[in-house]
Every structure is written in C-alpha cells, then in structure tokens.
C-alpha cells in the first residue's frame, strides 16, 4: 500500500500539468472520490511533511495553520496523530516563472480612414511598435485528503495564481493564506 505522502507526490505531478492560471486572479480546481462518504469523517491530521515541494520558511506553518483553521470551521476536529484521524491532509506548493509579451503600435499605417481609394492613391505612413516583456511567478498550492483506513485519496483541491512579491506583515500573510484555503475548500465537504 502507498502511504499518503507517496500518493500526494504522484497526484501532484498529474495535477500540476492540468492547472492553468486565470487572467487577473486565482483559479481553483477541485476533485473528489464520489464513492467516499464524507459524512462519516470527523477527525483530521495535517501531515508533517509536505513531500518534495514544501513551502519555504514561515509559509509551511501558515499553510498548515490555514488548513487546520478551515477544516475546524467545517466541524472537523484536529487530532495529534494519523492513527487517530479519519483523514490525513497534506499539501504541496510549486512555483513557476512565466512571462508575457505586450506590443503597442502607435502612428499612422500605410492606409486608413480618408486615404486610399476615396482620395487618391494610398499614402505611406509612419508607425512604431514597442514590445515589453513582463516576468512574473505563478504559484500552485495543492491540498489532498486521504482516508486513513482505506489508504486512498478522497479529495484534492488546487489553487493557482500570480504571486504577489510585495513584503507583507506576518498577520497579513496569514490572512491571505487563510483566504486561499477558504476559497479552495468553500464547497467542502462534497454534497453538504
């Protein structure tokens, strides 16, 4: 049997390729096992290791705190070990550098309103184009839940979006992570 961490690592590779970024915001995708009876789950354990892609520095604790906060608000109870839990919860985080190009043209082209066939032969014009490249970083957070007794994944959610590079106070950073987890788990548990 595969352990939750091994399952999460395999799922991570599959989900990351399928996630795309929505322009101007975060995109969330959710999937779950329709055969899982989420009404029987009451307890959860947040896995200590986040696989090979754990968040750097304080972000690991922020993500785990947000997971626990969100699931507790849903009526679940956090326990101290996976053996006591109905569900083990893990996460992985990845970042990717991306770029976009924007071209702006200004000036007159070789034809246009009032030129050409209406008032004689086409006249040459003058135009300039400027292309700028914008580099940015996209982050993807994946949260997966595993039925401890069955040792299989029952739920996954991923959020992907542009990373805000501005320095934040620790309280604001935690509040932002909480918002992401709230959005990822807003319709959790399925069927409720």
C-alpha positions in Angstrom: 0.0 0.0 0.0 1.1 3.5 -0.8 1.4 6.0 2.1 -0.4 9.3 1.9 2.9 11.2 1.1 3.6 8.9 -1.8 0.1 9.2 -3.1 0.3 13.0 -2.8 3.6 13.1 -4.7 2.1 11.1 -7.6 -1.1 13.2 -7.6 1.0 16.4 -7.6 2.7 15.5 -10.8 -0.6 14.8 -12.6 -2.5 17.9 -11.2 0.3 20.4 -11.8 0.2 19.8 -15.6 -3.5 20.3 -15.7 -3.7 23.6 -13.8 -3.7 26.8 -15.7 -3.8 30.4 -14.5 -6.9 32.5 -14.9 -6.0 36.0 -16.0 -6.3 38.5 -13.2 -6.9 36.1 -10.4 -6.7 32.7 -8.8 -8.0 29.6 -10.4 -9.3 26.8 -8.2 -9.9 23.2 -9.2 -11.4 20.5 -7.1 -11.9 16.8 -7.4 -13.1 14.1 -5.1 -14.0 10.4 -4.9 -17.7 10.2 -5.4 -17.9 6.9 -3.6 -16.4 8.5 -0.4 -18.9 9.1 2.4 -17.7 12.5 3.7 -20.4 12.5 6.4 -18.5 9.8 8.4 -15.3 11.8 8.6 -14.9 13.8 11.8 -11.2 14.0 12.6 -8.1 15.0 10.6 -4.4 15.1 10.9 -2.2 17.6 9.0 0.8 15.6 7.7 4.2 17.0 8.9 6.0 16.6 5.6 4.7 18.3 2.5 6.6 16.0 0.1 9.4 17.4 -2.0 7.7 20.7 -2.5 7.1 22.1 0.9 6.7 25.9 1.4 9.8 27.8 2.4 10.3 29.4 5.8 7.3 30.5 7.7 4.9 29.7 4.8 4.8 26.0 5.8 3.4 26.8 9.2 1.0 29.4 7.6 -0.4 26.8 5.2 -0.8 24.1 7.9 -2.5 26.7 10.2 -4.9 27.7 7.4 -5.7 24.0 6.6 -6.5 23.3 10.3 -8.5 26.6 10.7 -10.6 25.9 7.6 -11.4 22.2 8.4 -12.1 23.1 12.1 -14.6 25.7 10.9 -16.2 23.0 8.8 -16.9 21.0 12.0 -13.9 18.6 11.9 -11.6 18.1 14.8 -7.8 18.1 14.5 -6.0 15.2 16.2 -2.4 14.6 17.2 -1.5 11.6 15.1 -2.6 10.0 11.8 -3.6 6.8 13.7 -6.3 8.8 15.5 -7.6 10.5 12.3 -10.3 9.6 9.8 -8.5 11.8 7.2 -4.8 12.7 6.7 -4.3 16.0 5.0 -1.2 17.1 3.0 -0.2 19.9 0.7 2.4 20.7 -1.9 3.5 24.0 -3.3 5.2 24.8 -6.5 6.2 28.0 -8.3 7.0 28.7 -11.9 8.5 31.7 -13.7 6.3 32.9 -16.6 6.4 35.9 -18.9 4.0 37.7 -21.1 4.6 40.0 -24.1 2.6 43.1 -24.9 3.0 45.0 -28.1 1.7 48.5 -28.6 1.6 50.2 -32.0 1.3 53.9 -32.5 1.2 56.2 -35.5 -0.3 56.0 -39.0 -0.1 53.0 -41.2 0.1 52.9 -45.0 -3.7 53.3 -45.3 -6.6 54.3 -43.2 -9.6 56.5 -42.9 -9.6 59.2 -45.6 -6.8 57.6 -47.6 -6.6 55.2 -50.4 -9.4 54.7 -53.0 -11.5 57.6 -51.6 -9.0 60.4 -52.1 -6.4 59.1 -54.4 -3.6 56.5 -54.2 -2.6 55.0 -50.8 -0.1 57.1 -48.9 2.8 55.7 -46.9 2.7 56.2 -43.2 4.8 56.1 -40.1 4.2 53.6 -37.3 6.2 52.4 -34.4 5.7 49.3 -32.2 7.0 48.7 -28.8 7.1 45.3 -27.2 7.6 44.8 -23.5 8.1 41.6 -21.6 6.7 41.1 -18.1 8.1 38.4 -15.9 6.1 37.0 -13.1 5.9 34.0 -10.8 2.9 31.7 -10.6 2.3 29.6 -7.5 0.2 26.4 -7.3 -1.0 25.1 -3.9 -2.4 21.6 -3.8 -4.2 20.2 -0.8 -5.1 16.5 -0.8 -7.0 14.4 1.7 -6.6 10.7 2.3 -9.0 8.2 4.0 -6.6 6.8 6.7 -8.5 3.4 7.0 -8.7 2.9 3.2 -5.3 4.4 2.5 -6.5 6.2 -0.6 -7.1 9.8 -1.7 -10.6 11.0 -1.4 -10.3 14.8 -2.1 -8.0 17.2 -3.8 -8.1 20.9 -4.5 -5.5 23.2 -6.2 -5.3 26.9 -6.4 -3.1 28.6 -8.9 -2.3 32.3 -9.5 0.2 35.1 -9.7 2.4 35.5 -6.6 2.3 39.0 -5.0 6.0 39.8 -4.4 5.4 42.7 -2.0 6.6 42.3 1.6 3.7 41.7 4.0 3.3 41.8 7.7 3.1 38.2 9.1 -0.5 38.8 10.1 -1.5 39.8 6.6 0.4 36.9 5.1 -1.5 34.5 7.3 -4.8 36.2 6.4 -4.0 35.9 2.7 -3.2 32.2 3.1 -6.5 31.7 5.0 -8.4 33.4 2.1 -6.8 31.0 -0.4 -7.7 27.9 1.7 -11.2 29.2 2.3 -11.7 29.5 -1.5 -10.2 26.1 -2.1 -12.5 24.4 0.4 -15.6 26.6 0.1 -17.7 23.7 -1.2 -16.2 21.1 1.1 -17.3 18.6 2.1 -18.8 17.5 -1.2 -22.6 17.0 -1.1 -23.1 19.1 2.1 
